[in-house]
């Protein structure tokens, strides 16, 4: 079997979370629907990166990555791109989401996501989300501090290998 090129290109995936598929994720053809994949990408993002304004929603014993952001911060998703790579038939299985930060900007960051089989191949979906870092009081974008940028740096990785 040949290696999945998306897996090889996304060599750095410092965060991995499991996702459980639901029967409701399928369509009349018995495969996971494209809209369900958008929900799975969102679920992966929240499980790994968290909601900085709701730290109590994090999994016990594992602080979310965005907990490194200063208090009074929230993130707003401003862009999302999904590329469907392989059909996923539902049969009660789980999949994995590998995630990394392809870009850390002045007041925004990109999250790369690869949804794949537990065995490592194939890649079902590649996604990239752009989040803007905002101040809760002003509801406006704010720059990342040097400390925040340093805390996010270990999650840096390659650009998302879209076609």
Secondary structure, 3 states (H helix, E strand, C coil): CCCCHHHHHCCCCCEEEEEECCHHHECCCCEECHHHHHHHHHHHHHHHHCCCCCHHHCCCCCCCHHHHCCCCEEEEEEEEEEEECCCCECCCCEEEEEEEEEEECCCEEEEEEEEEECCCCCEEEEEEEEEEEEECCCCCECCCCHHHHHHHHCCECCCCCCC
